[in-house]
Amino acid sequence: MQIYERAGHERIVVDVDEESELDHWVTELGVSADDLRRAVETVGPQALAVREYLASHTMQ
């Protein structure tokens, strides 16, 4: 069982290998699973870095 890191109630790590976590982040960030995986591959799993990457690399 994986333990997810949290700061307060915020998830701080994006885990694209766990289906329920992937679903959470796709909904939370409003991106496709492929875009989310690409972001994690590019900047790593830290949620803040993923958010910043997606904000600058996706069409809103």
C-alpha positions in Angstrom: 0.0 0.0 0.0 1.3 3.4 -0.9 1.1 6.3 1.5 0.4 9.6 -0.2 2.2 12.7 1.1 -0.1 15.6 2.0 0.5 19.1 3.2 -2.5 19.7 5.4 -5.3 18.4 3.2 -3.5 19.1 0.0 -2.0 16.2 -2.0 1.6 17.2 -2.8 2.6 14.2 -5.0 0.9 13.3 -8.3 0.8 9.5 -8.6 -0.1 8.5 -12.2 0.4 4.8 -11.5 -2.5 4.5 -9.0 -5.8 4.6 -10.9 -7.8 6.4 -8.2 -5.0 9.0 -7.9 -4.8 9.5 -11.6 -8.6 10.0 -11.7 -8.4 12.5 -8.9 -5.7 14.6 -10.6 -7.4 14.5 -14.1 -10.5 15.9 -12.5 -8.6 18.3 -10.2 -6.5 19.8 -13.0 -9.0 19.5 -15.8 -6.5 17.8 -18.2 -6.4 14.4 -20.0 -4.6 11.5 -18.4 -2.1 11.6 -21.3 -1.4 15.3 -20.6 -1.0 14.6 -16.9 1.4 11.7 -17.5 3.4 13.9 -19.9 3.7 16.6 -17.3 4.9 14.2 -14.6 7.4 12.7 -17.0 8.7 16.2 -17.8 8.8 17.8 -14.3 8.4 15.0 -11.9 5.6 14.1 -9.5 5.6 17.2 -7.2 2.1 18.7 -7.5 3.2 22.3 -7.6 5.6 21.6 -10.5 2.9 19.7 -12.4 0.4 22.5 -11.9 2.9 25.1 -13.1 3.9 23.0 -16.1 0.3 22.4 -17.1 -0.6 26.1 -16.7 2.1 27.1 -19.1 1.8 24.2 -21.6 -1.9 23.6 -22.1 -4.6 25.5 -23.9 -7.1 26.9 -21.4 
